[in-house]
Amino acid sequence: MISSLRGTVLSAIGGTAVIEVGGVGFAVQLTPDHVLSLRVGDEAFVHTTLIVREDALQLFGFADLEQLQVFELLNGVSGVGPKSAIGVLSVLSPDQVADAVAADDDAPFRKVSGIGPKTAKLIVVSLTGKLTAARRAPARAVKAGGAASAVPDSVLVALVGLGWPEKIAAEAVADVVAETDESARDSVQTLLRLTLARLGPATAGPAKGASR
């Protein structure tokens, strides 16, 4: 794992910088503002995370650990890949992300290119209670948010276990969360029942029936 780089900036264009370390140039994906702050020939230090795909290795870099931590949380949300995660951090600071999540406000995420209403809502649901940067949120809201985060996650795991594709299940959970009141969102049983009602028996049913 490449956790950081310190070296000479060889190029800085668009969303990518090439940093030479020990004679090797590493292409690092950064936010546009971060790229603009770099100067060719200067020394740069970035915290990094390596995303491994079947067809590519992508290195993403960040000015501080807080950005890196928020990126990794975003990248862990179903439907949000590294490109969308870096897109969020190109528009919002870690504190702004935390404040939006604490306020249960998905509007800031909908402003990010490539993120639709369902994914924006899922980001809020998935990150609730996980962002320590939400320092200004009332204690009651943070406490409630932590419980709210665990419930949708548990429902999603249950749906995948029943045979639903993760993407479809995640979208359905996000829809139901957006449409129900807080009491329903705090109960795994209730949220699972409502989500199954939305999904219907067509996908999960055959998977169970085939084993009998």
FENWO-V337025 format. One record per helix or strand of 3 or more residues. SS is the DSSP state (helix for helix, strand for strand). FROM is the first residue (numbers start at 1). TO is the last residue. If there is no record, write none. Layout:
BEGIN
ss->SS from->FROM to->TO
ss->SS from->FROM to->TO
END
This chain:
BEGIN
ss->strand from->4 to->13
ss->strand from->16 to->21
ss->strand from->24 to->29
ss->helix from->32 to->37
ss->strand from->43 to->52
ss->strand from->57 to->62
ss->helix from->65 to->75
ss->helix from->82 to->91
ss->helix from->94 to->102
ss->helix from->107 to->110
ss->helix from->117 to->127
ss->helix from->139 to->161
ss->helix from->166 to->179
ss->helix from->182 to->185
ss->helix from->188 to->199
ss->helix from->202 to->209
END
